[in-house]
Amino acid sequence: MSDNVPVLSGSQRRTPIVSVGVKVFVLAAATFLAGCASTDPGSQAGAGREAYQAHLRSDPLGAYLAKNDFGLSRASETYYNDSRALASAALEHLGVDYKFGGDEPDTGFDCSGLVIYAAEKSLGLKLPRRSADIARQGIAVKQSELRKGDLVFFNTLGSRFSHVGIYLGNKEFVHAPRRGAQVRVESMDIAYWKKRYNGARRLGPETLHSASLQ
């Protein structure tokens, strides 16, 4: 929920230019804002499993989730269709203004607000409010195996998982970026996002099952 992404000059797909003033503001805000604050190998063995374990070592939270049996479950085809619905639900709100702490289209969204709203509307799933807490849900997903509906996380405030969006495919994601901007689609290949990418989570069947028991 704590988004303060620097303003992008020109096209939103160009490398952003960060002014000194914005840098100072981000540094000051980082101590206050905290809310918006990787595919599953399944039965793969040998080299594939070793590569996945190496990936988890580079992503401590992903390792924690895998150790607790989140990382060894494969999402069903039914859920795959649901995850696509999550992305579609977020895309319905393109152009909605950013608002810190916002989680409704009428008032605006911050990054985690958009995700939790889309998850509840499309999946009936209540996610935690802060992006860092959302990152504790589901399974870790490797970047090379991202698919539509996965959650992608970035470090925008000097802390891991301080920004979240929803992956759309073709290295694009939808998110609520910052004050003064609107919900939009951007490329993960933009230098700013590429540098700050933290990992991804897939909200698998066990997450949905837990939500249904609440």
Secondary structure, 3 states (H helix, E strand, C coil): CCCCCCCCCCCCCCCCCCCHHHHHHHHHHHCCCCCCCCCCCCCCCCHHHHHHHHHHHCCHHHHHHHHCCCCCCCCCHHHHHHHHHHHHHHHCCCCCEECCCCEECCCEECHHHHHHHHHHHHHCCCCCCCHHHHCCCCEEECHHHCCCCCEEEECCCCCCCCEEEEEEECCEEEECCCCCCECEEEECCCHHHHHHEEEEEECCHHHHHHHHCC
